[in-house]
């Protein structure tokens, strides 16, 4: 019996693009590059005023972001060529490295504290590393490995949750120790999605969700600036020139853009009115400069990434691939929802960047790496792998024919030259 994705279609039936073996790979790569290209353009636009004010050049922050994109893209393409076994093998090492960095960032004098959050490690050249971004991908790979090893015993809730849940909670605790509640919020759906795919009873989610909510509420109440963010979200007009300024001006930028925007580079809010215009609130600048159509395009591209990831997860027979795929899509989509929700006023501000779009090297490189893993899974779907193997075989055959043709032509040329010499003699 032929595989459903490789079987021939009846005569007269045109093959849909979505049925092509490499459709998932192509769509995922196209959505990634589109968001990356848009992000670079918007970082250049949104950061140009601040960059010029600080350093005399409108391109300084854009150049850093472009450099990180130049680092992340080759990593993504390299990872997209790795076999599934590669990701399975490196999971423990990646987790150990992530935990080490999460501890190092908490050491005074090493970790950089910005606005009450100590979640960066200073690097030479004025760069910094955010270990929690590495932790997201490392935790996904490790949890998927653990659950795959126990897939014949997943009907026992202890096998499902131990040691996965304590390790995941320890990572979330370290992130909370940095003061980064926003990133801790992103970890929650990742863990929940992987447990759901593995088959955890729904009643357990109520217990885990209640515990996580209690921790987040406690962290919010014990830090004044977090409590202020929550109160400002409820009523930004209560402090329009203080805590509510960013939310109000973000929404003003979105409203100013209308349907088609004021034009790329023509934002007025980026001239000092909107804080973090190139980072957490870059979605507001997209709305101002590119209008509703621009913001809907961003939403559509994230939706496309989510759709392709679900297709990959549904088509695979490997539990490891399914778990990693759904963990990564939970990470990217949740982070996008939290960021956009904060900009439009639907959620409190948490400070998480918009994946692939906001300024930030650690986030950009690690999201590109995560998408490289998804591209690898898309390439290794049975129909896609068969097509790529056939292409390689055809390429080798074509190369051998050319070599034989070149050799034959060379031999004929040499023979002709020898005959001409004999005649002259």
Helices and strands as residue ranges (DSSP letters): G 17-19, H 23-55, H 60-79, H 84-104, E 111-114, E 117-122, G 124-126, E 128-129, H 131-149, G 151-153, H 157-161, H 164-177, H 181-198, H 202-222, H 224-234, G 236-239, H 245-257, H 282-315, H 319-344, H 361-379, H 382-424
